[in-house]
Every structure is written in structure tokens, then in C-alpha cells.
């Protein structure tokens, strides 16, 4: 399998893993403060597939692209990446916020797909009643927001920072590459690549704080989707970002949504561990070949 970098003219940066004769294409879309490097373990588990993994607007090597943000803008960006690469059909796989992006993509560009894989994302984030959108942002993404406002003296200091994260009690080379890629700059002070403005701009779509295209896309989802649920959350907390009961409620509302619980993973390690990536790869293989 070869790996190459693609810069879409005027648009997002993509990392592409590609075998000589791919059986199909996976469009792999990362989460709200993540990057294309979250998908390296999946690429290893799907050696016969082409994996197109964009850095979303405001993240990774696309972090200089300005807003406005939101799921519709990201969906248009990733569709433009597929069009630029000459890919007419793909199987979108979205982790965390990436799930919201691919659901919106299904609404805007149904010609690109006939099914989806949602990886611990793509359902409105459940929030206590009466909580304002800003309070919800701080409650859910407060630790991430604090990280984005910090600077670091060296890549090693950033790695040490991440090694204290409860979600990564089992450190591995994939996580280290992911963390190193997330750091911006050639000399101190180093900064995380994700723009706080981008994170905040996207968040309202995730909680359904106002009428938006994502909610319309989800309630009218016309393609089958597999929802892979992590039983532990963003800080390895029990219960997960989406409770089993909450996921089941959405499956009851959407006849084409199948929920699969992935044991032994949290919201991060469902993509950044071999066990989690194997579960995602299994869902892709069961969904069939997308040319």
C-alpha cells in the first residue's frame, strides 16, 4: 500500500492510503479536534481498500482554511476532495464529529454512497435540559478547549501532556504519531493544530442547539448505517459519550440504523487501538464493497 498527500485546490488537505488495485474507497472523517492521522490503524486493517482521510477545515494541515464552519461546510469540503480525486462512490466512515459530517454528506450528496459507518458519533450529543449551548461546550469539550489554548516548549512536552490523558493508559506508536502530527510549528512555542474558533463554530451542530441541516439529514437518513458505540467516554469514563439506552432510542427512530457495542474501548481508542480499528474494519467489510 502506498501513502500520499493530496492538497485539494482551495480546499482541504488529505492523506490517502492506496493499494495497487483497491476493492473500494473508504472516506474516513475524523472528530472535532482530531486529524487524518486518527485513521492509520484502520488503514492497516483494510490493506485492500483505498482510504481517503481529510484534515477537516480548521484542523491538521487544513487549519489555515477559514470559516464559516459547520457540518454542511465540512460535507462540501470532503465531497470536493472525492471529486478532485475522481472518486464517484465511497463508503463514508465518520468518528465523533466526523459521524455528523458523513450524515450531512448523505443528505447533500446521496450519489456518493449507499451506506455509512458511524464510529461513536453522528447522533446529537445528549445534554441535560436547561443547559445553554456555551455551558454545554465547556462541559463536553472543556479539557480539549484548555489544550487548544496552551503552548508547548517541545514535541516531547506535548507527548508527555497526552500521556497523562486517562483515555491513553496504553500508549502505542499510533497514538504517538497522532500526537506529533497534531503539533503545529517548527520551533517553540508549539501549538495544537486545531483552531479553537473551528471547534466552537462546529459545536452547535453537534448538540442540535438550533434547527440545522444535520438534524434534518439524520431524521431523513435514507441509507443504512452502522453505529459503533464505545462503552467508555472521552476521559475513559464509564457509560460512554452515548449511553446504550440513548443509542437504542435512535435505532428505534431510524429503521436503517444498527447499533454495535464495541467492548474494551473508549471514545479515542475505538480508532487509535488495534482492537478498535479491527472493529471499524469489520463494520466496513460487512457493509460491502464501495467502488
URQUI-V886380 format. One record per helix or strand. SS is the DSSP state (@ for helix, = for strand). FROM is the first residue (numbers start at 1). LEN is the number of residues. Records with the same first field share a line. If there is no record, write none. Layout:
BEGIN
SS = FROM-LEN / FROM-LEN
END
This chain:
BEGIN
= = 2-6 / 13-6 / 25-5 / 50-6 / 91-5 / 115-5 / 151-2 / 183-2 / 190-3 / 224-7 / 232-1 / 238-1 / 257-6
@ = 36-10 / 60-3 / 71-15 / 97-12 / 110-3 / 133-16 / 155-9 / 166-3 / 173-9 / 196-12 / 213-7 / 244-10 / 274-14
END
